[in-house]
């Protein structure tokens, strides 16, 4: 699934917002595809900035997704430095 979200210019674009949008995307996926397909692995491609994705908050969120059995595994792919 591919999703796009438009945010106001004064909205914080940080790890908290990324986690919130990921959760919204997971909810949209379940609403549209749960009867047809169950995703067991989540792979996220992100840019190299530590502000939004390459940080402890995103790692903790992805670990929580596995801990709550939302996925069997999660991966965060970022380009090398």
Short mmCIF file of the C-alpha atoms (twelve columns), coordinates in Angstrom:
data_MODEL
# 
_entry.id   MODEL 
# 
loop_
_atom_site.group_PDB 
_atom_site.id 
_atom_site.type_symbol 
_atom_site.label_atom_id 
_atom_site.label_alt_id 
_atom_site.label_comp_id 
_atom_site.label_asym_id 
_atom_site.label_seq_id 
_atom_site.Cartn_x 
_atom_site.Cartn_y 
_atom_site.Cartn_z 
_atom_site.pdbx_PDB_model_num 
ATOM 1  C CA . UNK A 1  0.000   0.000   0.000  1 
ATOM 2  C CA . UNK A 2  1.190   3.480   -0.778 1 
ATOM 3  C CA . UNK A 3  -0.291  6.508   1.001  1 
ATOM 4  C CA . UNK A 4  0.269   10.250  0.935  1 
ATOM 5  C CA . UNK A 5  -0.673  12.742  3.636  1 
ATOM 6  C CA . UNK A 6  -0.744  16.517  3.182  1 
ATOM 7  C CA . UNK A 7  0.099   18.448  6.340  1 
ATOM 8  C CA . UNK A 8  -0.199  22.152  7.104  1 
ATOM 9  C CA . UNK A 9  3.056   24.089  7.014  1 
ATOM 10 C CA . UNK A 10 2.880   24.861  10.753 1 
ATOM 11 C CA . UNK A 11 2.452   21.186  11.699 1 
ATOM 12 C CA . UNK A 12 5.447   19.477  13.326 1 
ATOM 13 C CA . UNK A 13 7.113   17.012  10.985 1 
ATOM 14 C CA . UNK A 14 8.918   14.856  13.512 1 
ATOM 15 C CA . UNK A 15 9.055   11.255  14.721 1 
ATOM 16 C CA . UNK A 16 5.769   11.625  16.599 1 
ATOM 17 C CA . UNK A 17 3.959   12.701  13.436 1 
ATOM 18 C CA . UNK A 18 5.577   9.885   11.428 1 
ATOM 19 C CA . UNK A 19 4.401   7.319   13.978 1 
ATOM 20 C CA . UNK A 20 0.889   8.819   13.967 1 
ATOM 21 C CA . UNK A 21 0.712   8.731   10.174 1 
ATOM 22 C CA . UNK A 22 2.040   5.174   10.060 1 
ATOM 23 C CA . UNK A 23 -0.661  4.083   12.464 1 
ATOM 24 C CA . UNK A 24 -3.293  5.820   10.326 1 
ATOM 25 C CA . UNK A 25 -1.944  4.059   7.256  1 
ATOM 26 C CA . UNK A 26 -2.082  0.693   9.055  1 
ATOM 27 C CA . UNK A 27 -5.729  1.407   9.962  1 
ATOM 28 C CA . UNK A 28 -6.537  2.321   6.345  1 
ATOM 29 C CA . UNK A 29 -4.848  -0.867  5.161  1 
ATOM 30 C CA . UNK A 30 -6.891  -2.995  7.542  1 
ATOM 31 C CA . UNK A 31 -10.127 -1.276  6.497  1 
ATOM 32 C CA . UNK A 32 -9.471  -1.875  2.794  1 
ATOM 33 C CA . UNK A 33 -7.536  -5.141  2.543  1 
ATOM 34 C CA . UNK A 34 -7.927  -7.223  5.691  1 
ATOM 35 C CA . UNK A 35 -10.338 -9.694  4.090  1 
ATOM 36 C CA . UNK A 36 -8.029  -10.214 1.104  1 
ATOM 37 C CA . UNK A 37 -4.530  -9.927  2.498  1 
ATOM 38 C CA . UNK A 38 -2.854  -9.941  5.890  1 
ATOM 39 C CA . UNK A 39 0.537   -8.220  5.990  1 
ATOM 40 C CA . UNK A 40 2.925   -9.917  8.406  1 
ATOM 41 C CA . UNK A 41 6.043   -7.885  7.638  1 
ATOM 42 C CA . UNK A 42 6.342   -4.110  7.477  1 
ATOM 43 C CA . UNK A 43 9.183   -2.514  5.495  1 
ATOM 44 C CA . UNK A 44 9.526   1.269   5.626  1 
ATOM 45 C CA . UNK A 45 11.832  3.325   3.410  1 
ATOM 46 C CA . UNK A 46 12.739  6.714   4.855  1 
ATOM 47 C CA . UNK A 47 15.188  9.511   4.259  1 
ATOM 48 C CA . UNK A 48 18.400  9.860   6.231  1 
ATOM 49 C CA . UNK A 49 17.308  12.597  8.640  1 
ATOM 50 C CA . UNK A 50 17.307  11.695  12.347 1 
ATOM 51 C CA . UNK A 51 14.529  14.223  13.013 1 
ATOM 52 C CA . UNK A 52 11.765  12.182  11.402 1 
ATOM 53 C CA . UNK A 53 12.592  8.488   11.216 1 
ATOM 54 C CA . UNK A 54 16.167  7.564   12.001 1 
ATOM 55 C CA . UNK A 55 15.849  7.813   15.790 1 
ATOM 56 C CA . UNK A 56 14.939  5.949   18.972 1 
ATOM 57 C CA . UNK A 57 11.272  6.958   18.808 1 
ATOM 58 C CA . UNK A 58 10.665  5.313   15.457 1 
ATOM 59 C CA . UNK A 59 12.642  2.232   16.515 1 
ATOM 60 C CA . UNK A 60 10.554  1.981   19.695 1 
ATOM 61 C CA . UNK A 61 7.318   2.378   17.750 1 
ATOM 62 C CA . UNK A 62 8.258   -0.335  15.252 1 
ATOM 63 C CA . UNK A 63 9.275   -2.635  18.122 1 
ATOM 64 C CA . UNK A 64 5.898   -1.974  19.764 1 
ATOM 65 C CA . UNK A 65 4.137   -2.955  16.521 1 
ATOM 66 C CA . UNK A 66 5.866   -6.328  16.712 1 
ATOM 67 C CA . UNK A 67 5.258   -6.605  20.469 1 
ATOM 68 C CA . UNK A 68 1.521   -6.035  19.989 1 
ATOM 69 C CA . UNK A 69 1.453   -8.638  17.166 1 
ATOM 70 C CA . UNK A 70 0.509   -6.099  14.523 1 
ATOM 71 C CA . UNK A 71 3.399   -7.515  12.450 1 
ATOM 72 C CA . UNK A 72 5.805   -10.429 12.755 1 
ATOM 73 C CA . UNK A 73 8.715   -8.158  11.791 1 
ATOM 74 C CA . UNK A 74 9.435   -4.564  10.872 1 
ATOM 75 C CA . UNK A 75 12.330  -3.002  8.967  1 
ATOM 76 C CA . UNK A 76 13.360  0.611   8.544  1 
ATOM 77 C CA . UNK A 77 15.510  1.228   5.455  1 
ATOM 78 C CA . UNK A 78 17.465  4.475   5.274  1 
ATOM 79 C CA . UNK A 79 20.180  5.423   2.781  1 
ATOM 80 C CA . UNK A 80 23.760  5.194   4.057  1 
ATOM 81 C CA . UNK A 81 25.410  8.332   5.426  1 
# 
